[in-house]
Amino acid sequence: MQIFPELQTRRLLLSPLQLSDAAAIQQLFPHWDVVRYLDSRVPWPYPDDGALAYVRDQALPAMAAGHEWHWMIRLREEPSPCIGSISLYDQPGNNRGFWLAPQWQGKGYMREACEVINVFWFETLGRPTMRVPKAVGNHASRRISEHEGMRLVATAQGDFVCGTLPKDIWEMTRESWLASTASPDPQRPGGLQ
């Protein structure tokens, strides 16, 4: 039986993905500022049933098989609407992905979500390494990796919704993650609960 816990941070509630989340994803996800640096497998223009098809036919079956873990991100003070999503993948070179709707970007929410997701990856799942690919032009995502203490380990070409671009591969080992969590960083938002 797979573990799909609800996770919390100081400001966020991460709830396991459910089929009922498809309507919120369909409303929030298909915006150029959200999708342009995502993998080219994301259809664009986004179809009217894109979220339902993805959740029902790809994400939930992968969760049931134990290959992927998906959460919807919500604000603890107002948990009803979703503001984005964060996922973990059991794929070589691609272990974490996320997106936030444009109106919630730039508030430090994704850094906070990544902190609790990293705990799940390294402690609950016991994984030794996290690798995260990013389009070189995705500066906001790059800042999150830098903030976490990830190191750049490779650059290659990647196919994204916006086209073919250089892609950086960022890596964090369990040992480096443990070292970074041992000494509090005053720049980190909140703490895990």
C-alpha positions as CSV (number, residue, x, y, z in Angstrom):
1,M,0.0,0.0,0.0
2,Q,1.4,3.4,-1.0
3,I,1.7,6.2,1.4
4,F,-0.1,9.4,0.4
5,P,-0.1,11.7,3.4
6,E,-1.4,15.1,3.7
7,L,1.6,17.4,4.3
8,Q,1.7,20.8,6.1
9,T,4.0,23.7,6.4
10,R,3.6,27.0,8.2
11,R,1.4,28.5,5.4
12,L,0.5,25.5,3.2
13,L,-1.5,22.3,3.1
14,L,-0.5,19.7,0.5
15,S,-3.3,17.3,-0.1
16,P,-2.9,14.1,-2.2
17,L,-4.2,14.5,-5.7
18,Q,-7.7,13.2,-6.3
19,L,-9.9,13.0,-9.4
20,S,-12.0,15.8,-8.1
21,D,-9.0,18.2,-8.4
22,A,-9.2,18.0,-12.2
23,A,-11.6,20.9,-12.4
24,A,-9.4,23.2,-10.4
25,I,-6.3,22.2,-12.4
26,Q,-8.2,22.9,-15.7
27,Q,-8.9,26.4,-14.5
28,L,-5.5,27.2,-13.0
29,F,-3.0,25.3,-15.2
30,P,-3.4,26.4,-18.8
31,H,-1.6,29.8,-18.6
32,W,1.6,30.5,-20.6
33,D,3.4,31.6,-17.5
34,V,2.7,28.2,-15.9
35,V,3.4,25.9,-18.8
36,R,6.0,27.4,-21.0
37,Y,9.0,25.7,-19.3
38,L,7.2,22.4,-18.7
39,D,8.1,19.3,-20.7
40,S,6.8,19.3,-24.3
41,R,4.5,16.3,-23.4
42,V,2.1,18.9,-22.0
43,P,-0.3,19.6,-24.8
44,W,-0.5,23.2,-25.9
45,P,-3.0,24.8,-26.5
46,Y,-4.3,22.9,-23.5
47,P,-7.4,20.9,-24.4
48,D,-10.7,21.4,-22.6
49,D,-10.4,17.9,-21.0
50,G,-6.6,18.1,-20.5
51,A,-6.6,18.1,-16.7
52,L,-9.2,15.3,-16.4
53,A,-7.4,13.1,-18.9
54,Y,-4.1,13.7,-17.1
55,V,-5.3,13.1,-13.6
56,R,-7.5,10.1,-14.5
57,D,-5.3,8.4,-17.1
58,Q,-1.7,9.2,-16.0
59,A,-1.2,10.7,-12.5
60,L,-3.6,8.5,-10.5
61,P,-2.5,5.2,-12.1
62,A,1.1,6.2,-11.6
63,M,0.4,7.0,-7.9
64,A,-1.4,3.6,-7.5
65,A,1.6,1.9,-9.1
66,G,4.0,3.6,-6.7
67,H,5.9,5.5,-9.4
68,E,4.7,9.0,-8.7
69,W,3.4,11.1,-5.8
70,H,1.2,14.2,-6.5
71,W,-0.1,16.8,-4.2
72,M,-2.3,19.9,-4.7
73,I,-1.0,23.0,-2.9
74,R,-3.5,24.9,-0.8
75,L,-3.2,27.8,1.7
76,R,-3.8,26.7,5.3
77,E,-5.8,29.8,6.0
78,E,-8.1,29.1,3.1
79,P,-7.8,25.5,2.0
80,S,-10.7,25.2,-0.3
81,P,-9.1,26.5,-3.5
82,C,-5.9,25.0,-4.9
83,I,-3.1,27.3,-5.9
84,G,-0.8,24.8,-7.7
85,S,0.7,21.3,-7.6
86,I,3.9,19.6,-6.6
87,S,5.0,16.1,-7.6
88,L,7.7,13.5,-7.1
89,Y,8.7,11.0,-9.8
90,D,10.5,7.7,-9.7
91,Q,12.3,8.5,-13.0
92,P,16.0,8.7,-13.6
93,G,17.1,12.3,-13.8
94,N,13.6,13.7,-13.1
95,N,12.4,13.4,-9.5
96,R,10.4,16.6,-8.8
97,G,8.2,19.0,-10.6
98,F,5.8,21.8,-9.6
99,W,3.7,24.7,-10.8
100,L,1.8,27.6,-9.2
101,A,-1.0,29.6,-10.7
102,P,0.3,33.1,-11.7
103,Q,-1.5,35.0,-8.9
104,W,0.4,33.1,-6.2
105,Q,3.8,33.2,-7.7
106,G,6.6,35.2,-6.1
107,K,5.4,34.7,-2.5
108,G,7.8,32.0,-1.4
109,Y,5.1,29.3,-1.5
110,M,7.0,26.9,-3.7
111,R,10.1,27.1,-1.7
112,E,8.0,26.2,1.3
113,A,6.3,23.3,-0.5
114,C,9.7,22.0,-1.7
115,E,11.0,21.8,1.9
116,V,8.3,19.4,3.0
117,I,8.4,17.4,-0.2
118,N,12.2,17.0,0.2
119,V,11.5,15.6,3.7
120,F,9.1,13.1,2.1
121,W,11.6,12.1,-0.6
122,F,14.6,11.7,1.6
123,E,13.1,10.5,4.9
124,T,9.8,8.7,4.0
125,L,10.9,7.2,0.7
126,G,14.6,6.9,1.7
127,R,15.9,8.1,-1.6
128,P,19.7,8.9,-1.8
129,T,19.5,11.5,-4.5
130,M,17.1,14.0,-6.0
131,R,17.6,15.2,-9.6
132,V,15.6,18.0,-11.1
133,P,15.7,19.2,-14.7
134,K,14.9,22.8,-15.6
135,A,14.9,25.0,-18.6
136,V,17.9,27.3,-18.4
137,G,15.6,30.3,-18.8
138,N,13.4,29.3,-15.9
139,H,15.1,31.7,-13.4
140,A,12.4,31.4,-10.7
141,S,12.8,27.6,-10.6
142,R,16.5,27.9,-10.7
143,R,16.5,30.2,-7.6
144,I,14.6,27.5,-5.7
145,S,17.2,24.9,-6.5
146,E,20.0,27.3,-5.5
147,H,18.2,28.2,-2.3
148,E,18.0,24.5,-1.4
149,G,21.7,24.0,-2.0
150,M,21.3,21.9,-5.1
151,R,24.3,21.8,-7.4
152,L,24.3,21.9,-11.2
153,V,25.5,18.6,-12.5
154,A,24.8,18.6,-16.2
155,T,23.4,20.6,-19.1
156,A,21.7,19.1,-22.1
157,Q,19.0,20.0,-24.7
158,G,15.4,19.7,-23.6
159,D,12.0,19.9,-25.3
160,F,9.6,22.2,-23.6
161,V,6.2,23.7,-24.3
162,C,8.0,26.8,-25.5
163,G,10.4,24.9,-27.7
164,T,13.9,23.3,-27.6
165,L,16.1,25.0,-25.0
166,P,19.2,24.1,-22.9
167,K,18.2,22.2,-19.8
168,D,20.1,22.2,-16.5
169,I,20.1,19.1,-14.3
170,W,20.2,20.0,-10.6
171,E,21.1,17.5,-7.9
172,M,20.9,17.2,-4.2
173,T,22.1,14.2,-2.2
174,R,20.6,13.0,1.0
175,E,23.8,13.8,2.8
176,S,23.9,17.4,1.4
177,W,20.2,17.8,2.3
178,L,20.8,16.6,5.8
179,A,23.7,19.0,6.2
180,S,21.5,21.9,5.0
181,T,18.7,21.1,7.3
182,A,21.0,20.7,10.3
183,S,21.9,24.4,10.5
184,P,18.9,26.7,10.3
185,D,18.8,29.1,7.4
186,P,17.2,32.5,8.3
187,Q,16.2,32.9,4.7
188,R,14.0,29.8,4.7
189,P,10.3,30.6,5.0
190,G,8.7,29.1,8.2
191,G,9.4,25.7,9.4
192,L,7.9,22.2,8.9
193,Q,5.2,21.0,11.1
